[in-house]
């Protein structure tokens, strides 16, 4: 992400004594460039939920804390 909100929120959670942090997902493109996205869990609703299948995560394209757009890619390694 283009901001440091995830690190700030994780630090505030740790400072408050919580034993958890925000869930992030690493995304790789075809050239193995990496981007980090905040992932939000979803849940099944209704009675027709699939068996043995977990609901998907929703990946944020904007920071929910400051509104800055996530970066498209960040090089995994500098050559």
N, C-alpha and C positions, 0 to 999 in steps of 0.2 A: 504494500500500500504506500501511497505517497505521503502519508502522515505517520506520526508515532503514537496515535491514540491507543492502539492495541497494547503497546508496551506500558503506556501510562495507566491504562485501566488495570492491566495485570499487576502492576506495582501497587496500585491503590488497594486491590483485592488482597495482595500479600500483606501490606501494611495493616489492613484491618483484621488480619488473622484468619482469613478464609483459606481453605486448602483446595482451591480450584482456580482456573484461569479461563480466558476466552478460548474457544475452539477456532483454530485456523486450519486452512487447507492449502497445500502447495500444489500449484498447477504448472504443468510442463507443456511447452508447445513443441512443434516438430523439430526445432533446433535446440531443444533441451534448455531453453530459457525458462526461468522460473518466476512465478509471481505468487504472492501470498494474499489470500482472501479470507476474510472473516466468514465463518460458516455458521449458519443458524439452523438448529434442528427443527424438523416439522413433525407432526403427529397425524395418525390416521383418524378420520372422523366417520361416524356412521357404523352400521353393522356389516358392511360388505368389505372390510379391510382384508388385504391379501394375507395369506398364511405364509409364515417363514420369510417374509420380505420386510425389511426395515424401511421406514419412510425416508425419502431422500433429504439431503441437506440443501438449504438454499444458500448460494454464494453471493455475498454482497459486492456490488460494483461501485457503490458509494459508501464512504465511511458513515456509519449511523451516528457517530459522535460529533463529527465536525462537518460532514457533507462533502469532503474532498473526494474526487474520483480516484478509484484505485488505478495504479499504473498498469499498463498493458503487459509489459514484460520487464524483467530485470535480469541482466546477464548472470548466469550461474557462476561463470568463471571468467576472469579477464585473461585474454591470451596475449 
